[in-house]
Amino acid sequence: MRHIRHASSLLSASVYRILTVLLCAALLAGCTGHRFTISFDQIDGLKQKDPVIFEKKTVGQVKKITYTQDARFQVSVEIAEAFSDCATEDSRFFIGNAQGDTETKAVIIEQSRAGGQKIPNDAVVEGGTKSPVDTAAESLEEMWQVMGKKMADLMAQLETLPETEEYQAMKDAMAELEQKLKSSGQKMGDTLKNDILPLLEEKLNALSDSLREQGKDNQAEELEKDFGRLQEF
């Protein structure tokens, strides 16, 4: 049964590749189309006749791939005239998988906004191997790794710092975290609530109690206000 499923999967992938080629041919038949070249550092297995995809639709085809003397790949693509508006100055080009087929690569087009000026015929534009969305997510993940390490270091420091320094260390850490959150999105807010705030809250409560025992109610209230602002993100 497993062999049958595997054979069925291979057949489905083969059928998809054939349909993709036929669709590209149908789109481009009878017209010159909109041609330009995308320059990549690497192409991750992209081949001639692989599709060009915009908003999950096949809109064109890779016509030619040339490796240059400066170690760049020049990928010539043709977009069907009916979809030429997808290739503009506000478009970004990267290499990914074709829809429904993990074996076939494709040039993926993403637009930051619609209605921009079309890329001229025979122009050369820069491409990348990652989606802008993926790149942003990776940057966000890297930032969280840095912040996570800083929070871990803070927790360790609070165990050994004199009480006179704990207040300022906690205040500085929350101020830095708040600044990061102002330029972040929903994912960071969720991670904050689920992973970081519970750790901070435990230490904050202990520190606030200690400050109040010392008659430093104002400092305790300031920390609690700072923590309250973080909870609002």
Secondary structure as GFF3:
##gff-version 3
##sequence-region A 1 233
A	DSSP	alpha_helix	2	28	.	.	.	ID=ss1
A	DSSP	beta_strand	34	40	.	.	.	ID=ss2
A	DSSP	beta_strand	51	54	.	.	.	ID=ss3
A	DSSP	beta_strand	57	67	.	.	.	ID=ss4
A	DSSP	beta_strand	73	79	.	.	.	ID=ss5
A	DSSP	three_ten_helix	81	86	.	.	.	ID=ss6
A	DSSP	beta_strand	91	98	.	.	.	ID=ss7
A	DSSP	beta_strand	101	111	.	.	.	ID=ss8
A	DSSP	beta_strand	124	126	.	.	.	ID=ss9
A	DSSP	alpha_helix	132	160	.	.	.	ID=ss10
A	DSSP	alpha_helix	163	182	.	.	.	ID=ss11
A	DSSP	alpha_helix	186	191	.	.	.	ID=ss12
A	DSSP	pi_helix	192	196	.	.	.	ID=ss13
A	DSSP	alpha_helix	197	213	.	.	.	ID=ss14
A	DSSP	alpha_helix	217	231	.	.	.	ID=ss15
###
